[in-house]
Amino acid sequence: MKTSIQSPTVLLGGMLLAGAFAAPCLGAAEAPPATFRDVPFPVIERFENFGQEHGIPHYKVHAVLKTSDGQLWIGTYNGLCQRQPDGTFKRYGPEDGLSHKMAMCLAEDTATGDLWVGTMRGLNRVSGGKITSYTQTSSGLPNNVVYGVDVVGENVWAATAAGTGAMNLKTGEWQIYDHNNSIMHEPWCYSVTHSKDKIFIGVWGGGIVEHDPKRGSFKEYRDPDGDFHYDLVPDDGPINDITSWVNWEDGVLWQSTYFGMSRYDGTGWKTWVEEKSPLLSNFVNFVWPLHRVGWIGSDKGLSVTDGTIWVNYEVGEHDEGIRTIHRPGQPPEVTQMSTALANGFVLGIYVDDDEAWFGTSHGLSRGIFAPYKKPATVAATQP
Amino acid sequence: MKTPLFWSLAVALPVSVAAAGYGYVEKPEPPAAEKDDGCASVPVDPALVNTNQTTGATYAEDEYPYYANTPDDMIPFRGVEPYYRYWTKRLPFRGPGRDYPDPPNLKSLKVGLLSPAPYGPEGARGARTKKGVVLAFEEANAARRPGQLPFEIIARDDAPLWGSAANIAVDFADNEVLGFLGTIDGDATHVALRATLKLETYMINTSDPDPTLTETQIPWLTRVFPDDRQQCFRLANLIVKQRDCKRIAILRESSRPGRVGVMHFINYIRRLGFPPVQHLFFKPGDKDITMQIDAIKAAEPDAVLFYGQPDDCGRFVKQLREAGLKRAQFFGFDRLQEASFKENAGAYAEGMTICYFFNPGRPNQVWQDFIARFQNRWGEKPDIYAAYGYDGAKLMLEAIDHAGPNRFRVRDYLAGLNEYDGVTGHMIFDGRWDNIVPITTAHFKDGAWHYDPLPELRRKPVSQTAQATPK
């Protein structure tokens, strides 16, 4: 589950920064360009790319997150980085207390403003300018390789190579969930997220495990086909049991796999595979949902869909951007863009109503939206 | 990329190959008397058949046999075209890195070796694997020309720390290895493989039989070791179709290797019309399995399949026979070839049939030369783990020599292989980078194992050197 802005102070900071980054969103009276009028989500009109020349210490950017105070953080192959007001990036590495240089995943504790960073050797809390590490031998972390992290109420959850762990932030006590004490088919966890009352764990080989902390119950979502060589029928459940990422937003659960994409809205499943849908590739690394729209990062670029209309962004042979809009019953609308993602291998995504950020295998990208009508919010509709 | 020679031969031989495959209707002729007790499995030429038996479709140049070349009558939902098939084509790696500059100030070309914990159930097999790997490195380094960097092994043993293999994979990356080898235990290999995907470091697996390992869609893995799926469909064919057994009991280790090891065997015999009459477990090291024995006897099986460590299975073979189970035929997997099986089974090992990779006493010159070199280095004969360890290491070193010190180019070379000739024989890699070359069966008779001839490949390897064809 993604975080939301909580306090007036934070809201002010966020507005200031949003103003600095200035996405061209429209008021109610303005209309988006005609070509995008039927696309019910923002369309990217150009990309800005950032690399080692901007202080990013490695090609590979695994994770990206804008926290509620407007700060942009990225996890790279060689350290955690924070974007500075001048647009450059400041690095934090093992010499600053980070438990390992490879920062894989990020989550914010919106109650405290703390940043949690999963690395290939331990979990880290960035708080008040200090980094505190939790490892397999110094805490109850199930394994040092932390692929996913989430903060849910009083607990920080870590999906690791050998189980998922939850640390109570008040007591410091850990609870470990694996194949010995849960429904988990395999203990190899790749991601963790939450809804209002449930925890969802993306398991490598075990599909998705749903946990109700109040009841202590578990439920699993598995590919009904029972075999990895084929997908027997579409839309019958998760596309595959090997979950590469799972995310929840607004009542909808999204699962990415290396075999395609799945979505569960609480009543039925929808699955997508390449060649039989506009999904760019079956090899999907990450999904970020916003307003029931999935922003899907694959090895072949970015796909954005509400389940009906798709907009794909690829990198052409000459590094040009290629945007393709798929509308049901119509030929694809292909547009060459002057700018493109830094690389088509998309590893991490952050999107809000103002802008989008993408961590790729070769640099960081910011997506600038074409003018569009922002979704109405409670605050916006109040007199 | 398959060679023109390959396709011309494959196209020229569809009729004979199909007749020799598993799609037949008639029961095969009884084996000739010289083939031990007449249990040779039906020959099959995986990857050399260019027709998909299920769909009748002809493979295109870059397509691979469906479902690990499993016989047509054992494929799930046969007769139904699934919505989507995976692994008929290989997954490309679309990420960057091939043009990244070489690491500066290199003093050696490092390769990781992940071995089982030395004191665990796989420790001895891991130690033998390591001897094969070390021999390959020593031979390669002895053959380096002036100016060439030496190869270096970064060796790490798995540890009882939970999920240790993932931590070791990260350690390999910290040491800037160009690839790594390992391991035997399926759990550890899976855990390491997941880290491998994120670290983008190629793994050659030399001895994990877990069929699910290569089904993870990770384009950073080649397995040179024929897996349990290959053994499962050959055993199913042998037990049901050749030995005409209909009441099959399974006694296997209660562990993940045990579960995934027999998983496909159960599926296959069910599809052949004879689901297991019993499927019972034991814990490694169990001495008393009276309850399981009683249940198996009550089921009146005509065949029992064993899966587990050889000492356990040997003990249970003896107990079952002594409990009065006289008529049922006994079958097992490759590990029962190890000495501790016959030590514990004693005289009751007689008549046992197992799947095995090839005859370790075969006169093949490449194999005999390897045995001589290994004996000269280590003072003992190599076993299957040492041999596949040697082949895996040789393949990795060949890839590094070909690609240079760049992990991404090493990946491209290895992931582009369709065939390879090692000391263990010819290898054929499918759409998941699994070695699906035909394996054989062995029978315990007169106190020793007797091996059936390997199914003859229709296409002979051009030579006994590497036939790597990078994509």
Chai-1 contact restraints between the chains, C-beta under 6 A:
chainA,res_idxA,chainB,res_idxB,connection_type,confidence,min_distance_angstrom,max_distance_angstrom,comment,restraint_id
A,M120,B,V170,contact,1.0,0.0,6.0,A-B,restraint_1
A,R121,B,V170,contact,1.0,0.0,6.0,A-B,restraint_2
A,N143,B,G163,contact,1.0,0.0,6.0,A-B,restraint_3
A,N143,B,A166,contact,1.0,0.0,6.0,A-B,restraint_4
A,N144,B,N167,contact,1.0,0.0,6.0,A-B,restraint_5
A,V145,B,A166,contact,1.0,0.0,6.0,A-B,restraint_6
A,V145,B,A195,contact,1.0,0.0,6.0,A-B,restraint_7
A,A161,B,G163,contact,1.0,0.0,6.0,A-B,restraint_8
A,A161,B,A166,contact,1.0,0.0,6.0,A-B,restraint_9
A,A161,B,V191,contact,1.0,0.0,6.0,A-B,restraint_10
A,A162,B,W162,contact,1.0,0.0,6.0,A-B,restraint_11
A,A162,B,G163,contact,1.0,0.0,6.0,A-B,restraint_12
A,W188,B,R194,contact,1.0,0.0,6.0,A-B,restraint_13
A,W204,B,R194,contact,1.0,0.0,6.0,A-B,restraint_14
A,D227,B,P76,contact,1.0,0.0,6.0,A-B,restraint_15
A,F228,B,E215,contact,1.0,0.0,6.0,A-B,restraint_16
A,H229,B,Y67,contact,1.0,0.0,6.0,A-B,restraint_17
A,H229,B,Y86,contact,1.0,0.0,6.0,A-B,restraint_18
A,Y230,B,P82,contact,1.0,0.0,6.0,A-B,restraint_19
A,Y230,B,R85,contact,1.0,0.0,6.0,A-B,restraint_20
A,D231,B,Y83,contact,1.0,0.0,6.0,A-B,restraint_21
A,D231,B,Y84,contact,1.0,0.0,6.0,A-B,restraint_22
A,L232,B,P82,contact,1.0,0.0,6.0,A-B,restraint_23
A,V233,B,Y83,contact,1.0,0.0,6.0,A-B,restraint_24
A,P234,B,Y83,contact,1.0,0.0,6.0,A-B,restraint_25
A,I242,B,T216,contact,1.0,0.0,6.0,A-B,restraint_26
A,Y258,B,Q217,contact,1.0,0.0,6.0,A-B,restraint_27
A,V273,B,Y84,contact,1.0,0.0,6.0,A-B,restraint_28
A,D299,B,R94,contact,1.0,0.0,6.0,A-B,restraint_29
A,K300,B,R94,contact,1.0,0.0,6.0,A-B,restraint_30
A,N343,B,P96,contact,1.0,0.0,6.0,A-B,restraint_31
A,F345,B,R94,contact,1.0,0.0,6.0,A-B,restraint_32
A,F345,B,G95,contact,1.0,0.0,6.0,A-B,restraint_33
A,S361,B,G95,contact,1.0,0.0,6.0,A-B,restraint_34
A,S361,B,P96,contact,1.0,0.0,6.0,A-B,restraint_35
A,H362,B,P96,contact,1.0,0.0,6.0,A-B,restraint_36
